[in-house]
């Protein structure tokens, strides 16, 4: 797991008024949970954006008054108009204790099925995992080069060193499907297909009429 170092400033004045004052000075109110006690502090907005606006998971080494704590982003809040980050909750990590996190999924390779004209469908963009912090990669890489048409990769097919996958085993991560036009072509019967064997009632082309009954001999007088 990559680590990004940030320096925070502890804060004792809490509430909406003081949070607004911090934001006006380009500081973001933050809270750290999971340790011996809950810690309220602030971080520089520009530095924090490197952690918040990324698809990768990074550990954050927060320096608070000379004490360094390892944490993960737990929850982010954004301004509804400007999309600026306005609050972040962190959870403190213990290097020797398992924790859970949501990691992004990245696909590697071009599937065989796509080269044949199939369509790639990625059902899962993130996956919840559990493990020691030191075992967390920045993202989960899934090899898809051998994926053919009508084939899929399920959660049960994936294994990552030191991690336990927290999703349902039957969930589909990625699949290659037929293109819509190909599906329609496969469902349409071929031209010139044989007509039904049974002739419809009243069809003028029905089978020849039965032979006429033999005439009875004339009655003797």
Order of alpha helices (4+ residues) and beta strands (2+ residues): beta-alpha-beta-beta-alpha-beta-beta-beta-beta-alpha-beta-beta-beta-beta-beta-beta-alpha
